[in-house]
Amino acid sequence: MTNPRQDKLIKLVIDKGYYTVEELAEKLDVSTQTIRRDIKKLSEERLVIRHHGGASSPASKTNLDYEVRKVSATEQKHAIGKAIAEMIPDGSTVFITIGTTAEVIASHLADKKNLQVITNSLRVANVLHNNKSIDVLIPSGKIKAFNGGIVGTEALDFISHFRFDYLITSAASMDVDGTLLEYDLNETVITQTVMKSARHVIIALDSSKFIPKGSIELGHIKEATYLFTDQSLDANLDSVAKQGETTIKVCEPVVSH
């Protein structure tokens, strides 16, 4: 049984899809501790889905998971995105993959000049297409509804015609031995193809991804030219990365006021 406050919480989450604990506390005029207790109770009753820092609607879980990721580790992603954009020279040919981290990085590249950007993400293309000095190319293929990604043999064939200066990508997570993991085989195959033809491989990985998730091997940290993250690696991973001459760049999160 729910009380009136919890009923309002459920309605808010269903209407928007996802709310942070802080947003719900402000909306319902209660403490964050009260909201956390409510979310725990409602998730046990399968009325909302509990996340670290918030709650989402049980409906359309796959899509909502993507929306949840968009608002997770936001400051860290922007710090990483800003640092990557500062390193990419004007006039470069860049491939940007699918994902919420890629979208944030693209937003920091949007003011660059004379870039040629190839991407298999409609969302990334949408971020960049208004800059007349950036040529944005997207392949044909199957469009994935929940994240706007383009996959398939047509996309692979299109990508095979390019030699890239930079690949900018992320991963679902990194295992304790430095293996980069993903969830989707079709997306992974495209990223692996670009890795083989890119002069520089940039991996963007905020520290929330240091916990192993995903079962498909994308590659290894040693294959990256640069690893951008917001937190130093442990001694073992740091040593492994340096064996492959990977440069690790730790980015201070941008604190919003």
ABEGO torsion letter per residue (X at the ends): XBBAAAAAAAAAAAAAGBBBAAAAAAAAGBBAAAAAAAAAAAAAAGABBBBBGBBBBABGAAAAAAAAAAABGAAAAAAAAAAAAAABBBGBBBBBBBEAAAAAAAAAAAABBGBBBBBABAAAAAAAAABAABBBBBBBEBBBAAAGBBBEAAAAAAAAABBBABBBBBBABBBAAGBBBBABAAAAAAAAAAAAABABBBBBBBAAAABBBEABBAEBAAABABBBBABBBBAAAAAAAAAAGBBBBBBBBBBBX
